[in-house]
Amino acid sequence: MMSFSKARKEDVCQITGIEGTADEEPKEQCQKEKNKMKKPNTLKIKSLIKHRKNSKSEAALTSETLLEVDLDAIEGIAYSPGDPQVECQKQKNIGKISAKIKKWQRNSKSPETPTDNAVELDFNGNLEQNRLAEAQQQLLEAEECLFSSKEVTRGKDEEDKLQMDYEIFILRLRLVIQDSFIEDNQETLKSALISIVKEEAQDRRWAEVAADQRPIWRPTRCRQFHDTLLQIIVEQRMKNADEQNNLADNLSTSLKREVFRLGKQVQKDLLRVVRNLRECYPPDFDICRLYARLYHQAFSTRLQEFSRSNISSEECLYILSWIVEYYPKDVLKYKELEEHINSSSLGPLLPEEDLERLEKQYFSYKENEIRKWLSNAFEKEVKKWSDDIEPELMDGYYFSNFALDVLPLVDGAVKDVNTLLSSEDKAWSLLNQLDSFFLSYKTSLEKLIKRNPENIPKTLSANLDNIYQFRDYVQKPEHPFSEDTRTACLSTLADLKNICHKYFLSRIHTELKVKNKKSCAVTIIIYQEILPQSTFSISFFMLDDQ
């Protein structure tokens, strides 16, 4: 098997196109690379690669503070303490690095491609031009010269110079990744990603070499560093979710507005990933799914915080609506996103424990809401009876809104519970309240008949229509009644119908006794005058309507 040194040397010569060939003496190749690198004066620094492992401090950093932390790390240069000249030189070098980084931050435009007549740039020149792939290639070539052959004697100063350049490169790489969502940064990002791929390949090559023979900065783990930094970026963007979204102003509470902004931020950023960033990344990064997973986790974390706080019933409903409806159907299933994101692999937004707590709170709210609706509608109807208010006359028929006020509210609540909780048992539980509601209806109607107010024939005629509407609703198989509740409700409604029929038949029988010599036809005409809207035929008065 070809040794790492020889294999890597051939790769450098054939693929990267450096001057010289694998047959040249290593010392000659190294001398060429030294001339190309034009490295600054010797600096011994603590590794930024080690420093960036401190993920706890990174989580709260912005682009600017990240830069400050890395420059502070550079100050950890291992010079002999107490040497004034060395300390002075150290501060000068720190100032130079800081100035270069700030210059790179200002120069965030796409990398410039030199013309054919342009002078070949050194490492620092490539960084200043945002040509990260070229700068990283120069680092690889210099690394190859120092470590690929035992015949080359490498000095401590040369190794320290290269280590410092690697750390400056990693710092620059971090700044580019942080600016991923800036449109003018796309070409620079592509260059940075090419360098990450090469660094990963170099890490794999060095993995086959004994640890004590590797450069101190290997492995650089640029891919892992990239993924970790994306997580920090996503969390920061979610934390600063667009507060200028005017659509959120119509929502009644600050929590609702915050949830809305978070959800819209997820959708907006994922669309930018699909439309812009996807083209910058190699396919093996699977960047759309990576960003989808990171935004999913960030959104989930915030929703967990909300669900564990003291939220109102309306806020509970709003969060559940996002979990069940808006997020999976409007965000993840958005036309441009659906083909690039495997939503089924993301998992639930809330842990089961938190979801169950929200569902329990929401269901209790709906139960109380239906109970309140039924009670208010019933009290309103009974008050009309007590005040002996004549029902509305519509197209010659007496009419009541009682059933129309109740049924849409109940049906809407049942559908909401089915949608958000996906529980038929809970829907049954809501409809169970209709059984007790019909029993109260029956009791009040019997009391009304005993009082026998002046407008009772008109009131009973209007309520017969309500009874038929209630019966039709209960009988429909698509409405999720349990069999016991359906049977009990239909039985009570049949009793209500019979109460009304019995009243009208008793009136007819009384009238027949008084006018027993008149024909049945005359009697019917008399009661048609009493009930002009009646749709009852002779068979209705004589037979039980089924």
C-alpha positions in Angstrom: 0.0 0.0 0.0 1.3 3.4 -0.9 2.4 5.4 2.1 0.5 8.5 3.1 3.5 10.8 2.2 3.9 9.4 -1.3 0.2 9.2 -2.1 -0.4 12.7 -0.8 2.6 14.1 -2.7 1.3 12.7 -6.0 -2.2 14.2 -5.2 -0.7 17.6 -4.7 1.4 17.5 -7.8 -1.2 16.1 -10.2 -4.4 17.5 -8.9 -3.5 20.9 -7.4 -1.0 21.8 -10.1 1.9 23.0 -7.9 5.2 23.7 -9.4 7.5 20.7 -9.6 6.8 17.0 -9.6 6.9 14.1 -7.2 10.4 13.3 -8.5 11.8 16.5 -7.2 13.6 16.6 -3.9 11.3 17.4 -1.0 13.6 20.2 0.1 13.2 21.9 -3.3 9.4 21.6 -3.2 9.3 23.0 0.3 11.4 25.9 -0.7 8.9 26.8 -3.5 6.0 26.6 -1.1 7.7 28.8 1.5 8.3 31.4 -1.2 4.6 31.2 -2.2 3.1 31.4 1.3 5.0 34.6 2.4 4.2 33.9 6.0 4.3 36.6 8.7 6.7 36.6 11.6 6.7 33.8 14.0 3.7 33.6 16.4 2.9 30.8 18.8 -0.8 30.7 19.5 -3.3 28.5 21.4 -5.4 26.6 18.9 -8.7 28.2 17.9 -9.7 24.8 16.9 -9.7 23.8 20.6 -11.2 27.1 21.5 -14.3 26.6 19.3 -15.2 23.4 21.1 -16.6 25.6 23.9 -20.1 25.4 22.5 -21.7 26.8 25.6 -20.1 30.2 25.1 -20.7 30.1 21.3 -24.5 29.7 21.7 -24.9 33.3 22.8 -22.5 34.9 20.3 -23.2 37.1 17.4 -20.8 37.5 14.4 -19.0 40.4 16.1 -18.6 38.7 19.5 -17.4 35.5 17.9 -14.6 37.5 16.3 -13.7 39.1 19.6 -13.5 35.7 21.3 -11.2 34.3 18.6 -8.9 37.3 18.8 -8.7 36.9 22.5 -7.7 33.3 22.0 -4.9 34.4 19.7 -3.6 36.4 22.6 -2.8 33.1 24.4 0.5 33.0 22.6 3.1 31.0 24.5 5.9 33.5 24.8 8.4 33.6 27.6 6.9 35.6 30.4 8.5 38.8 31.5 10.4 39.5 28.2 9.4 43.1 27.2 10.6 42.8 23.6 8.6 39.6 23.1 5.5 41.1 24.7 5.8 44.1 22.4 6.1 42.0 19.3 3.2 39.9 20.5 0.9 42.9 20.7 2.0 44.1 17.3 1.1 40.7 15.7 -2.2 40.6 17.5 -3.0 44.0 16.1 -2.1 42.9 12.6 -4.4 39.9 12.8 -7.2 41.9 14.2 -6.9 44.5 11.4 -6.8 41.8 8.7 -10.0 40.1 10.1 -11.8 43.4 10.3 -10.8 44.1 6.7 -12.1 40.7 5.6 -15.4 41.5 7.3 -15.8 44.7 5.4 -14.8 43.0 2.1 -17.8 40.6 2.0 -18.3 40.6 -1.7 -17.9 37.6 -3.9 -14.4 36.4 -4.5 -12.6 38.1 -7.4 -11.1 36.0 -10.1 -7.7 37.3 -11.1 -7.1 37.9 -14.8 -4.5 35.9 -16.8 -2.0 38.7 -16.4 -2.6 39.1 -12.6 0.1 38.2 -10.1 -0.6 34.9 -8.3 -1.9 35.8 -4.8 -0.3 34.5 -1.6 -2.3 33.1 1.3 -3.3 36.4 2.8 -4.1 37.9 -0.6 -6.5 35.1 -1.3 -8.2 35.5 2.1 -8.6 39.3 1.4 -10.2 38.4 -2.0 -12.5 35.9 -0.3 -10.9 33.1 -2.3 -11.0 30.6 0.6 -10.6 27.5 -1.6 -7.4 28.8 -3.0 -6.1 29.9 0.4 -6.9 26.5 1.8 -5.1 24.8 -1.0 -2.0 26.8 -0.3 -2.2 25.6 3.4 -2.5 22.0 2.2 0.5 22.3 0.0 2.6 23.9 2.8 1.4 21.2 5.2 2.5 18.6 2.7 5.9 20.0 2.5 6.4 20.1 6.2 5.0 16.7 7.1 5.0 14.4 4.1 8.6 13.3 4.2 11.0 12.3 6.9 13.8 13.7 4.8 12.5 17.3 5.4 13.7 18.9 8.6 11.0 21.1 9.9 11.6 23.8 12.4 9.4 24.7 15.3 9.0 28.2 13.9 7.7 26.9 10.5 5.2 24.6 12.1 4.0 27.5 14.4 3.6 29.7 11.3 1.5 27.1 9.5 -0.7 26.5 12.6 -1.4 30.2 13.0 -2.4 30.4 9.3 -4.7 27.4 9.7 -6.4 29.1 12.7 -6.8 32.4 10.8 -8.3 30.4 8.0 -10.8 28.7 10.3 -11.7 32.0 11.8 -12.3 33.4 8.3 -14.3 30.3 7.5 -16.5 30.9 10.5 -17.3 34.5 9.4 -18.3 33.3 5.9 -20.6 30.6 7.3 -22.2 33.1 9.6 -23.1 35.3 6.6 -24.8 32.4 4.8 -28.1 34.2 4.5 -26.6 37.3 2.9 -27.2 37.2 -0.9 -23.9 38.8 -1.9 -22.1 36.2 0.1 -23.1 33.2 -2.1 -19.9 32.9 -4.2 -17.7 33.2 -1.1 -19.8 30.5 0.6 -19.2 28.2 -2.4 -15.5 28.7 -2.1 -15.7 28.1 1.7 -17.6 24.8 1.2 -15.0 23.6 -1.4 -12.3 24.1 1.3 -14.4 22.3 3.9 -14.7 19.3 1.6 -10.9 19.3 1.0 -10.2 19.6 4.7 -12.4 16.6 5.4 -10.5 14.6 2.9 -7.2 15.7 4.4 -8.5 14.7 7.9 -9.3 11.2 6.6 -5.8 10.8 5.1 -4.1 11.9 8.3 -6.4 9.5 10.3 -4.3 6.6 8.8 -1.1 8.1 10.4 0.0 7.7 14.0 -1.2 10.6 16.2 2.3 11.7 17.1 3.3 12.1 13.5 0.3 14.3 12.5 0.2 18.1 12.6 -1.1 19.4 15.9 -4.1 20.9 14.2 -5.3 17.6 12.7 -8.1 16.7 12.5 -9.6 20.2 11.8 -13.1 18.7 11.8 -14.4 21.5 9.5 -17.6 19.7 8.6 -18.5 19.2 12.3 -17.6 22.8 13.0 -19.8 23.9 10.0 -22.8 21.9 11.3 -22.4 23.2 14.9 -22.1 26.8 13.6 -25.3 26.4 11.5 -27.2 25.4 14.7 -26.0 28.6 16.4 -27.0 30.6 13.4 -30.5 29.1 13.3 -31.1 29.6 17.1 -30.0 33.2 16.7 -32.3 33.8 13.8 -35.2 32.3 15.6 -34.4 34.4 18.7 -34.5 37.5 16.5 -37.6 36.4 14.5 -39.0 39.1 12.4 -40.8 41.5 14.8 -41.9 43.7 11.9 -44.4 41.1 10.6 -47.6 43.2 10.4 -49.8 40.0 10.1 -49.0 39.2 13.8 -50.5 42.5 15.0 -54.0 41.1 14.6 -53.4 38.4 17.2 -54.7 39.1 20.7 -51.7 38.1 22.9 -48.0 38.4 22.9 -47.6 34.6 23.0 -49.7 34.2 19.9 -47.7 36.9 18.1 -44.4 35.2 19.1 -45.6 31.8 17.9 -46.7 33.3 14.6 -43.4 35.0 14.0 -41.4 31.9 14.8 -43.5 29.8 12.4 -43.2 32.4 9.7 -39.4 32.7 10.3 -39.1 28.9 9.8 -40.9 29.1 6.5 -39.1 32.2 5.2 -35.6 30.9 6.0 -36.3 27.4 4.7 -37.5 29.0 1.4 -34.2 30.9 1.2 -32.3 27.7 1.8 -34.1 26.0 -1.0 -34.0 29.0 -3.4 -30.4 30.2 -2.7 -28.2 28.2 -0.4 -29.0 24.8 -1.9 -27.1 25.6 -5.1 -24.0 26.5 -3.0 -23.7 23.2 -1.3 -22.4 19.8 -2.5 -25.2 17.2 -2.6 -23.7 15.1 0.2 -24.3 18.0 2.7 -28.1 17.4 2.2 -28.4 21.0 3.3 -32.1 21.4 3.0 -32.8 18.6 5.3 -30.1 19.7 7.7 -31.6 23.2 7.9 -35.1 21.7 8.3 -34.0 19.6 11.2 -32.2 22.6 12.9 -35.2 24.9 12.5 -37.6 22.1 13.6 -35.5 21.7 16.8 -35.4 25.4 17.4 -39.1 25.8 16.9 -39.8 22.8 19.1 -37.6 24.2 21.9 -39.6 27.5 22.0 -42.9 25.7 21.9 -41.9 23.6 24.8 -41.1 26.7 26.8 -44.5 28.2 26.0 -46.4 25.0 26.8 -44.8 24.6 30.2 -45.8 28.2 31.2 -49.1 29.4 32.5 -51.0 29.9 29.2 -54.6 30.7 28.6 -57.0 28.4 26.9 -57.0 30.5 23.7 -53.2 30.4 23.7 -53.3 26.6 24.2 -55.7 26.3 21.2 -53.3 28.5 19.1 -50.3 26.4 19.9 -52.1 23.2 19.1 -53.3 24.7 15.8 -49.7 25.3 14.8 -48.6 21.8 15.9 -51.4 20.0 14.1 -52.5 22.3 11.2 -50.3 25.3 10.3 -46.8 23.8 10.7 -47.2 20.4 9.1 -49.6 21.5 6.3 -48.8 25.2 5.6 -45.0 25.3 6.3 -43.5 21.8 5.7 -45.9 21.0 2.9 -45.4 24.3 1.1 -44.9 23.5 -2.6 -41.3 24.6 -2.9 -40.2 23.0 0.3 -42.0 19.6 0.2 -39.8 18.0 -2.4 -36.6 19.0 -0.6 -37.6 18.2 3.0 -38.6 14.8 4.5 -41.1 16.1 7.0 -41.8 12.6 8.3 -38.2 12.3 9.6 -38.4 15.4 11.7 -40.5 13.9 14.5 -43.1 15.6 16.7 -42.8 19.3 17.7 -43.6 18.6 21.3 -42.7 15.6 23.6 -45.7 13.4 24.4 -45.9 14.7 27.9 -46.2 18.3 26.9 -48.6 17.5 24.1 -50.9 15.6 26.5 -51.0 18.5 28.9 -52.0 20.9 26.2 -54.7 18.5 24.9 -56.1 18.0 28.3 -56.3 21.8 28.9 -57.9 22.3 25.5 -60.5 19.6 25.9 -61.6 20.9 29.3 -61.9 24.3 27.7 -64.1 22.9 24.9 -66.3 21.0 27.4 -67.0 24.1 29.4 -67.5 26.2 26.3 -70.2 23.8 24.9 -71.9 23.6 28.3 -72.0 27.5 28.4 -73.4 27.7 24.9 -76.2 25.2 25.6 -77.0 26.9 28.9 -77.2 30.4 27.4 -79.2 29.4 24.4 -81.7 27.4 26.6 -82.1 30.2 29.1 -82.7 32.7 26.2 -85.4 30.4 24.7 -87.2 29.7 28.1 -87.3 33.5 28.8 -89.2 34.0 25.6 -91.7 31.4 26.8 -92.0 33.0 30.3 -92.6 36.4 28.8 -95.1 34.9 26.4 -93.4 36.5 23.4 -95.0 35.5 20.1 -92.6 33.6 17.8 -91.5 35.0 14.5 -93.7 34.4 11.5 -91.8 33.5 8.4 -93.6 32.7 5.1 -96.8 31.9 7.1 -95.0 29.6 9.6 -94.1 30.2 13.2 -90.3 29.9 13.5 -87.6 29.7 16.3 -83.8 30.1 16.0 -83.2 27.8 19.0 -81.8 24.8 17.0 -80.0 27.0 14.6 -78.2 28.8 17.5 -77.2 25.5 19.2 -76.3 23.0 16.5 -73.6 24.9 14.5 -71.7 25.7 17.7 -71.8 22.1 19.0 -70.9 20.7 15.6 -68.0 23.1 15.2 -66.6 22.2 18.6 -66.8 18.5 17.8 -65.0 19.0 14.5 -62.3 21.1 16.2 -61.7 18.4 18.8 -61.6 15.7 16.1 -59.0 17.7 14.1 -56.7 18.8 16.9 -56.9 15.8 19.2 -57.8 13.0 16.7 -59.9 11.4 19.4 -63.3 9.9 18.7 -63.8 9.2 22.4 -63.4 12.9 23.3 -65.9 13.8 20.5 -68.4 11.4 22.0 -67.9 13.0 25.4 -68.8 16.4 24.1 -71.9 15.1 22.4 -73.0 13.4 25.6 -74.0 16.9 26.9 -76.9 16.9 24.4 -78.6 14.1 26.3 -78.9 16.2 29.5 -79.7 19.3 27.4 -82.7 17.5 25.8 -84.0 16.3 29.2 -83.9 19.9 30.5 -85.7 21.0 27.3 -88.4 18.4 27.9 -88.9 19.4 31.5 -89.3 23.1 30.7 -91.7 22.4 27.9 -94.0 20.4 30.2 -94.0 23.3 32.7 -94.9 25.6 29.9 -97.9 23.6 28.9 -99.1 23.5 32.6 -99.0 27.3 32.7 -100.9 27.4 29.4 -100.1 31.0 28.3 -101.9 32.8 25.6 -99.3 32.2 22.8 -98.7 28.5 23.7 -100.1 27.1 20.4 -97.7 29.3 18.4 -94.8 28.6 20.7 -95.3 24.8 20.5 -95.7 25.0 16.7 -92.3 26.8 16.4 -90.6 24.3 18.8 -91.8 21.3 16.8 -89.6 22.6 14.0 -86.7 22.8 16.5 -87.3 19.2 17.6 -87.2 17.9 14.1 -83.9 19.7 13.4 -82.4 18.2 16.6 -83.6 14.8 15.6 -82.1 15.0 12.1 -78.8 16.0 13.5 -78.7 13.1 16.0 -79.8 10.5 13.4 -77.0 11.3 10.9 -74.4 8.6 11.1 -71.5 11.0 10.3 -72.0 12.7 13.7 -69.9 10.8 16.2 -72.4 9.8 18.9 -71.9 6.7 20.9 -74.8 4.3 20.4 -76.0 4.8 24.0 -76.0 8.6 23.7 -77.7 8.5 20.3 -80.5 6.2 21.5 -81.1 8.2 24.7 -81.2 11.5 22.7 -83.7 10.1 20.1 -85.9 8.8 22.9 -86.1 12.2 24.6 -86.8 14.0 21.3 -89.6 11.5 20.6 -91.1 12.4 24.0 -90.8 16.1 23.1 -92.7 15.6 19.9 -95.4 13.6 21.6 -95.8 16.3 24.2 -96.6 18.9 21.5 -98.8 16.5 19.5 -100.8 15.6 22.7 -101.4 19.3 23.4 -102.9 19.9 19.9 -105.0 16.7 20.0 -106.4 17.6 23.4 -107.5 20.9 21.9 -109.2 19.1 19.1 -111.0 16.7 21.4 -112.2 19.5 23.6 -113.5 21.4 20.6 -115.2 18.3 19.3 -117.1 17.8 22.5 -118.5 21.3 22.4 -119.4 21.2 18.7 -120.2 17.5 18.4 -122.9 18.2 15.9 -120.6 19.8 13.4 -118.7 17.9 10.8 -115.0 17.0 11.1 -114.2 19.2 8.1 -115.5 22.3 9.9 -113.4 21.5 12.9 -110.3 21.2 10.8 -111.0 24.6 9.2 -111.3 26.2 12.7 -107.9 24.9 13.8 -106.3 26.0 10.5 -107.4 29.5 11.5 -105.7 29.0 14.9 -102.5 27.6 13.3 -102.2 29.2 9.9 -98.7 27.8 9.4 -99.6 24.2 10.3 -98.4 21.6 7.8 -100.3 18.9 9.7 -102.8 17.0 7.6 -105.8 15.2 8.9 -103.7 12.1 9.4 -101.4 14.1 11.7 -104.2 14.9 14.1 -105.6 11.4 14.0 -102.4 9.3 13.8 -99.1 9.4 15.5 -96.6 11.0 13.2 -93.7 8.6 12.7 
